[in-house]
Structures are given as structure tokens and as C-alpha cells.
Amino acid sequence: MKLILIAPYQNPAVNWGFILHEMVDKMEEKGALKGVEVDIDEGYFIDSPSEKRDEEFLANISVGVIKKVKEYSEMGKHDAIIQEGDLDPGFFGARFVSKIPFTSATHAAIHVASLIGDRCSIFAMDDWPAKVLRRIVQNYGFDHKVVSIRPWPLSSVQLIVRDHKKEDRKQKQSLICCFN
């Protein structure tokens, strides 16, 4: 099986590619990817070093995600596409244009959490992403399974900086906890 991981965007402030490569390398070291080949796309370039994340920013990165998904879908080299990031930018549009299976990390995590426990909670990267995640959960039909979505007081840009050592860097993506 051959997968392509697509970062939600790339810009001068956040180096998603570095993080995705590190994640895949760790999984390969542990033997978690036996029989799976993983390519990484570092995302559509957005020239925005700002830490501000709002509806306009989400709309801009959504266009990039849809373009990337369409591009890889038409290549015929991959069996599936996985979008990284926790706000699922362009998720529904990308599913529409993709000719191969497509999912996002958040979409998959919420589904898996719903299988593990009766209910779950999500920790988001701030108030605004928490609101977006509430809408995402409702769109997926899991609002009865998600107990709460709690904001984390820092943005992804504040948590992930290329110069941080791995030991000092915190994980960016939303954390989903399961409760039985």
C-alpha cells in the first residue's frame, strides 16, 4: 500500500514537513508501517508568518489542500490520501475531487475514538479552532459522542517552531481522549 500525507499548508512560521517526516520515521523505526510506503507533501505554500488563525486563513489553506488532493488523486501513484492538521481544511471539497480514498487525521481520530469509548473529549489549539472542531464533529454526526471540546491556550505556531529540539516541542495536533 502506498499513502501520501499532505500537510495543511506550509509557511515560514511552521515547518509541517519536518514534523511529518519525523513522525513517519518514528513509526517506521517501531515497525508500524510494515508493507506501507508513505510519501509526504509539505503542503501548499501560504505566505503568512502570522499566528492569526481565522476563517479567512482556513479558507485560504482549504484551496491549497483541495488542489493537492486533486493533483495526487490524478497521478495514480497512491492508494489513499491522508490530510494532516486538526481543522480539516477543504475536507469536503477534497473528498469530492479525489478519485481515491481520502481522509483527514481529525476525521479518522474521531471515528477511532468513537469505537474505543462511548464518549470522548477533544483538546483544541485555541478558542477559534475549538469552535471549528465543534462544527466538524456535528458534520461528521458525532456530536452525541463528543462530551466537550476544550481550548488549549496556544496556537500551533506557538507550539511548533522549527528550531525547537524534539524533546522541547509539544505535539501540535488536537488530542482526542476516550471515555468508556
C-alpha positions as CSV (number, residue, x, y, z in Angstrom):
1,M,0.0,0.0,0.0
2,K,1.2,3.5,-0.8
3,L,-0.1,6.5,1.0
4,I,0.5,10.2,0.6
5,L,0.4,12.5,3.7
6,I,-0.5,16.1,2.9
7,A,0.3,18.9,5.3
8,P,-2.5,21.5,5.6
9,Y,-0.1,24.3,4.4
10,Q,3.5,25.4,4.6
11,N,4.8,28.8,5.5
12,P,7.8,30.5,7.1
13,A,6.4,30.1,10.6
14,V,5.6,26.4,10.7
15,N,7.6,23.5,9.2
16,W,4.9,20.8,8.8
17,G,7.2,18.7,6.5
18,F,9.8,18.4,9.2
19,I,7.2,17.2,11.7
20,L,5.6,14.7,9.3
21,H,9.0,13.3,8.3
22,E,9.9,12.8,12.0
23,M,6.5,11.2,12.7
24,V,6.8,8.7,9.8
25,D,10.5,7.9,10.7
26,K,9.4,7.1,14.2
27,M,6.6,4.8,13.0
28,E,9.0,3.0,10.6
29,E,11.5,2.5,13.5
30,K,8.8,0.8,15.5
31,G,7.7,-1.4,12.6
32,A,4.3,0.3,12.5
33,L,4.4,0.8,8.7
34,K,5.3,-2.7,7.5
35,G,4.0,-3.1,4.0
36,V,3.1,0.6,3.8
37,E,5.1,3.1,1.8
38,V,4.5,6.7,2.8
39,D,5.2,9.8,0.8
40,I,5.0,13.3,2.3
41,D,3.8,16.5,0.7
42,E,4.8,19.5,2.8
43,G,1.6,21.4,1.8
44,Y,0.6,24.3,-0.4
45,F,2.7,27.4,0.3
46,I,0.9,30.2,2.1
47,D,3.0,33.3,2.6
48,S,1.6,34.2,6.1
49,P,4.0,34.2,9.0
50,S,1.2,35.4,11.2
51,E,0.0,33.4,14.2
52,K,-3.6,34.6,13.5
53,R,-5.9,31.7,12.5
54,D,-9.4,32.7,11.4
55,E,-12.0,31.9,8.8
56,E,-10.0,33.7,6.1
57,F,-6.9,31.8,6.9
58,L,-8.9,28.5,6.9
59,A,-10.4,29.3,3.5
60,N,-7.0,30.1,2.0
61,I,-5.5,26.8,3.2
62,S,-8.6,24.9,2.1
63,V,-8.0,25.9,-1.5
64,G,-4.4,24.6,-1.3
65,V,-5.5,21.2,0.3
66,I,-8.1,20.7,-2.5
67,K,-5.5,21.4,-5.2
68,K,-3.0,19.0,-3.6
69,V,-5.6,16.2,-3.2
70,K,-6.7,16.6,-6.8
71,E,-3.1,16.5,-8.0
72,Y,-2.2,13.3,-6.2
73,S,-5.5,11.7,-6.9
74,E,-5.0,12.1,-10.7
75,M,-1.4,10.9,-10.6
76,G,-2.4,7.3,-9.9
77,K,0.7,6.6,-7.8
78,H,-1.0,6.3,-4.4
79,D,-3.7,4.1,-2.8
80,A,-5.0,6.7,-0.4
81,I,-4.5,10.3,0.7
82,I,-4.3,11.5,4.3
83,Q,-4.6,15.1,5.2
84,E,-2.8,16.2,8.4
85,G,-3.8,19.1,10.6
86,D,-6.7,19.4,13.0
87,L,-9.2,21.7,11.3
88,D,-9.8,19.6,8.2
89,P,-9.3,22.5,5.8
90,G,-11.0,21.7,2.5
91,F,-12.1,18.3,3.7
92,F,-15.4,18.0,1.9
93,G,-14.2,19.6,-1.3
94,A,-11.1,17.3,-1.3
95,R,-13.3,14.2,-0.8
96,F,-15.4,15.4,-3.8
97,V,-12.4,15.8,-6.1
98,S,-10.5,12.8,-5.0
99,K,-10.6,9.6,-7.2
100,I,-9.0,7.5,-4.4
101,P,-9.8,7.1,-0.7
102,F,-9.2,10.4,1.2
103,T,-9.4,11.1,4.9
104,S,-8.0,13.6,7.4
105,A,-6.3,12.9,10.7
106,T,-9.2,14.5,12.7
107,H,-11.9,12.6,10.8
108,A,-10.1,9.3,11.4
109,A,-9.3,10.1,15.0
110,I,-12.9,11.0,15.9
111,H,-14.1,7.7,14.2
112,V,-11.5,5.6,16.1
113,A,-12.2,7.4,19.4
114,S,-15.9,6.6,18.9
115,L,-15.1,2.9,18.5
116,I,-12.8,2.8,21.6
117,G,-15.1,4.6,24.0
118,D,-18.7,5.6,24.4
119,R,-17.8,9.2,24.6
120,C,-14.7,11.4,24.0
121,S,-13.3,14.9,24.5
122,I,-11.1,16.9,22.2
123,F,-8.4,19.4,23.2
124,A,-8.0,22.1,20.5
125,M,-5.3,24.7,20.0
126,D,-7.4,27.8,21.0
127,D,-11.0,29.1,21.2
128,W,-11.4,29.6,17.5
129,P,-10.2,26.1,16.4
130,A,-12.4,24.7,19.2
131,K,-15.4,26.3,17.6
132,V,-14.4,25.0,14.2
133,L,-13.9,21.5,15.6
134,R,-17.4,21.6,17.2
135,R,-18.9,22.2,13.7
136,I,-16.7,19.4,12.2
137,V,-17.9,17.0,14.9
138,Q,-21.5,17.9,14.1
139,N,-20.9,17.5,10.3
140,Y,-19.5,14.0,11.0
141,G,-22.6,13.1,13.0
142,F,-20.6,12.5,16.2
143,D,-21.9,15.3,18.4
144,H,-23.6,12.8,20.6
145,K,-20.2,11.1,21.2
146,V,-18.1,14.2,21.9
147,V,-18.5,15.3,25.5
148,S,-16.5,18.5,25.2
149,I,-14.0,20.4,23.1
150,R,-11.6,22.3,25.3
151,P,-9.3,25.0,24.1
152,W,-5.6,24.9,24.7
153,P,-4.3,28.5,25.2
154,L,-1.6,28.4,22.5
155,S,-1.7,28.3,18.7
156,S,0.1,25.7,16.6
157,V,2.7,28.3,15.6
158,Q,3.5,28.9,19.3
159,L,3.8,25.2,19.9
160,I,5.7,24.1,16.9
161,V,8.8,26.0,15.8
162,R,11.4,24.5,13.5
163,D,14.3,25.5,15.9
164,H,12.9,23.7,18.9
165,K,14.5,20.4,19.9
166,K,12.3,17.4,19.7
167,E,12.3,17.0,23.5
168,D,11.1,20.6,24.0
169,R,8.5,20.6,21.3
170,K,4.9,19.7,22.2
171,Q,2.6,17.8,19.8
172,K,0.6,20.1,17.6
173,Q,-2.5,18.2,16.7
174,S,-5.6,18.2,18.8
175,L,-5.7,15.5,21.4
176,I,-8.7,13.2,21.5
177,C,-9.4,11.4,24.7
178,C,-11.8,8.4,25.1
179,F,-14.0,7.6,28.0
180,N,-15.8,4.3,28.5
